[in-house]
Amino acid sequence: MDAYRRRHKTPAQRGVEACACWLEGELAQIWPKIVAALGATALRALLHEPKARLKEYMEQKQAAHVAGLMVVATWHPSYVLRAPSAGARERACAQMVAALRRAHALAGEC
């Protein structure tokens, strides 16, 4: 097996849409004030925006809002692990940690 071959694929939009009712049901049960979207697929599912661009939401100073829910976007952990260089991994990890800290701080303000 090729060492660089991805074992998992990004789900197709129709797969995300097929699972939307499960996500919405879980959110309705726990009704969190804030959610950290780990990766573009999670962000798109939470915002119901198939074309949402992760980097744009990561650069925002404020959390996105949808249906009374605050959404903080960051890299998916698998991206951090497979970034092409040590420097890129360090930057991605620092960005992910900063976003999670921001989500934690926002949760404390709720």
C-alpha positions in Angstrom: 0.0 0.0 0.0 1.3 3.5 -0.9 2.3 5.3 2.3 0.8 8.5 1.1 -2.6 7.2 -0.1 -5.5 8.6 1.8 -7.5 5.9 3.5 -10.6 8.1 4.0 -12.3 10.4 1.5 -14.2 13.6 2.0 -17.9 12.6 2.0 -19.9 13.6 -1.0 -22.5 16.4 -0.5 -25.4 14.0 -0.9 -23.9 11.9 1.9 -23.7 15.0 4.1 -27.3 15.9 3.3 -28.4 12.3 4.0 -26.9 12.6 7.5 -28.2 16.1 8.2 -31.3 14.9 10.1 -29.0 13.0 12.6 -26.8 16.0 13.2 -29.8 18.3 13.7 -31.4 15.7 16.0 -28.3 15.5 18.2 -28.0 19.3 18.3 -31.6 19.6 19.3 -31.1 17.1 22.1 -28.1 18.9 23.7 -28.7 22.4 22.3 -25.2 23.7 22.7 -24.5 27.4 22.6 -21.3 26.9 20.5 -19.9 24.2 18.3 -16.4 23.9 16.9 -16.5 22.8 13.3 -13.5 20.6 12.7 -12.9 20.9 9.0 -14.8 22.1 5.9 -17.3 19.2 5.8 -18.4 19.9 9.4 -18.6 23.6 8.7 -20.7 23.1 5.6 -23.0 20.7 7.4 -23.6 23.1 10.3 -24.1 26.2 8.1 -26.1 24.4 5.4 -23.8 26.0 2.9 -22.3 23.5 0.5 -19.8 26.1 -0.8 -18.6 27.5 2.5 -14.9 28.1 2.5 -13.1 27.0 5.7 -10.3 29.5 5.5 -12.8 32.4 5.2 -14.6 31.4 8.4 -11.3 30.7 10.2 -10.1 34.3 9.4 -13.3 35.8 10.9 -12.8 37.4 14.4 -16.3 36.4 15.4 -18.1 33.1 15.4 -20.6 32.4 12.6 -24.2 32.3 13.8 -26.8 29.9 12.5 -30.2 29.1 14.2 -29.0 30.4 17.6 -25.8 28.5 17.4 -22.3 29.9 17.4 -19.9 28.1 15.1 -16.1 28.4 15.3 -14.3 26.9 12.4 -10.9 25.2 12.3 -8.8 22.6 10.6 -9.8 18.9 10.9 -7.2 17.1 13.0 -6.4 14.8 10.1 -5.3 17.8 8.1 -3.0 18.9 10.9 -1.4 15.4 10.9 -0.9 15.1 7.2 0.2 18.7 6.4 3.1 18.6 3.9 5.9 19.8 6.2 6.8 20.2 9.9 6.3 23.9 9.7 2.9 23.6 8.1 1.9 21.0 10.7 3.0 23.4 13.5 1.1 26.3 12.0 -2.0 24.3 11.5 -1.8 22.9 15.0 -1.4 26.3 16.5 -4.4 27.6 14.5 -6.5 24.7 15.6 -5.6 25.1 19.2 -6.3 28.9 19.0 -9.7 28.2 17.5 -10.6 25.7 20.2 -9.4 28.1 22.9 -11.6 30.8 21.3 -14.6 28.4 21.3 -13.9 27.6 25.0 -13.8 31.3 25.9 -17.0 32.0 24.0 -18.7 29.1 25.8 -17.7 30.7 29.1 -19.4 34.0 28.0 -22.7 32.3 27.3 
